[in-house]
Every structure is written in structure tokens, then in C-alpha cells.
Amino acid sequence: MAGVYVHIPFCKSRCIYCGFFSTTSLEMRSLYVNKVIEELECRRDFLKGEDVDTIYFGGGTPSLLSVGEVERLLSAIYSIYNVRANAEITLEGNPDDLTLPVLRDLYGLGVNRLSMGVQTFSDRRLQFLNRRHTAMQAIAAVEHAMQAGFDNVSIDLMFGFPSQTLSEWLEDVQRALTLHVQHLSAYTLMYEEGTLLESMLDAGKVQEIDDVLSLQMYERLLDVLDAAGYRHYEISNFSFPGMESRHNSSYWHGIPYLGVGAGAHSYDGQNRYYHSDSLQDYWDGKPLVEERLTEDERYDEFVFTGLRTAEGIRLDALKRRFGQQRLTYCMKNAQSHIEQGRLVLEGESLRLSRRGLFVSNDVMSDLMIG
């Protein structure tokens, strides 16, 4: 089992918080699709014959592709790889791109999961982020998706805006619940290096939210979504039972995936490979960068990704992959967190408790080597 990730680096405008590789130069879009199809063909052996269980169009803004371009990419993937009949096929999109006719066409192509970057239902905060949709467009896009036949819709929300109150955050959460989406991802607003938002912070134009308030927002989110029937299956992700993102879950469980396109990353189960964040390098066919992971780095990644999930670390799998010495190291460093209620040991599973979620970075780093 494996996944295919297709990076679409095009955006109409740049959000002030975004640290991902993207470009607002849209004129090369069709040529870029051709180049990605060439890469899919050239790297057909990367997955070593594994069935493809998930396909994910991420970005950037994949909804800027025409329906015909999405069809070309999907046709190439299906012709080159053995895609399972029930494969999860996700497309990220901006609400203002996802009109009812477009959604019907995408659904007809076999796209069966949508991930919408809603971020907030406050028009004022959307303008602050330089998002190009309105709250009403976001609501309409979700409703139109369900009319088009989609029964697996995810939305992203952000919290921790400058001057945002707890009640304002809960209004966003409650508005999301009225849409009955199957999946919700929630992230705190981050001041990433090199972004306009970081520059605004450095210039004193905005102030970061208080850490205590940010934790209160996260804690109330957990309560509200739990009461609404959502399962908290990963630190930032919630879904109705059985509607977890299979593609993203593969990242957290170490399943190999092929990433194609400028800036895309791949993982073969042992090492990582990636393209530089440059369209010109991609046009020129610059070789992939290979990142060979040491045994310690693989162990650290196993711990970090495992603890992000509700299942936690499988200790039997840890011993099988890394040996008794690493298991002993892990449990020795976990002991104080178990005693203080930040980690829970249940059979062969070691996972974060609710208390541990709020100090997860500290707990993870204590169990890691690097």
C-alpha cells in the first residue's frame, strides 16, 4: 500500500501566514501539468509495485487547475500505477474556486474527498490573512460539495489570531459544526520565517496571542468536537468515525509515498527525497535531493509521528524495528511522564494523555534522541 502526492504550487494571491512553496505566476500551469506527468512516468518504479491507496492534490491551490488538467493527471496515475478501486482521492481547494458545476465535474472524475482552506468564518480575519474568499463563499462551497455528491469533506480552521477572543473562536467552531463536515483540521496561527506575517510581527504591527489563551482555545475545541461526535485521531485532526484522512495517516504511520512536482517530498520507507522549492529547477530537471536517514533519525521520526496520533507508539513495533536498546531508552525517558499523567501506557501502546497534548512537544523531545 502506498500513496501519491501531487504538488500544485500555484496561487492567485499569497496568504500572509503561508510558508509553503507556491507561486502566483499562473501562465505556466498547463506546461507544469505536462512536466508532472513526465515525472510520474519516469518514477514509475519508486513505489516498487505497491498498490496506490491514496492520491492527494496539495499545494498551493490545486483548485486552480481546470477540470481537464485534473483529469489528465488522474489518467496518468491510473495508467502508470495500480490504483485500488476504493482509493481515497483528495483535492485541496479554495472555496471561491469550488462552484457547483466544478464540484460535479470533479466528483465525476473520481475525486471523492475535498479539503477546503476555510480558516475562519470572520470576513474581517479573512481579509487580514489575505484570503480571497468570504465566509458566505466558504459555507456555499461546503453545501455545494454535498449537493454534488461528496460525503467526505474536510475544512481547515485557524485559531490564535491577534486580539481574537475565546468566544470568537468558539463562534467559528460552532459555525463549522452547522455544516456537518466529516473532517476538521484546526491549527494555531503560526508566524513562519520569511512570511509577511512574521514581518508584521517584527515591525510591531501585530502581537501574538497569549499562550494561556491559545491553550484554552485548543482545550475548548477538544470538548466541543468530542460532544459533537468527532474523534480526535491526531493532534490537529478530527473526524467522524471512519472518516480519518487515509493519506495524511500514511505519513504518520510511515507508509511509503511518491511526491511529484516542484517542492514535493517522497518517502520510500527508509529515506526521503525532495525537489527544491524552485519552478526553474523543476523545468531544468534538477536531480532530486536524497536525504538518507540514520537509524537514530528513523527512531525519532517513529516516536514523533506515533505520539501525534490517538493510537500512540506501538511498543512491539518499536522493538521490532529498532531493537531492545531503543525500547529501553524510550520507556526510561517516558516513565516520569507516565507517573505525572502526561503519557498513558496501555498494553503495547504508549500515547499522550489529554494533559500531555498541551505539552506534547516537550514530551516528544524527551523520548527522542536528536
Buried (B, 14 or more C-beta within 10 A) or exposed (E): BBBBBBBBBBBEEEBBBBBBBBBEEEEBBBEBBEBBBEBBEEBEEBBEEBEBBBBBBBBBBBBBBEBEBBBBBBEBBBEBBEBEEEBBBBBBBBBBBBBBEBBBBBBEBBBBBBBBBBBBBBBEBBEBBBBBBBBEBBBBBBBBBBEBEBEBBBBBBBBBBBEBEBEBBBBBBEBBBEBEBBBBBBBBBBBBEEBBBBEBBEEEEBEBBEEEBBBEBBBBBBEBBEEBEBBBBBBBBBBBEEBBBBBBBBBBBBBBBBBBBBBBBBBBEEEBBBBBBBBEBBEEEEEBEEEEBEEEBBBBBBBBBBBBBBBBBBBEBBBEBBEEEBBEBBBEBBEEBBEEEBBBBEEEBBBBBEBBBBBBEEBBEBBBBE
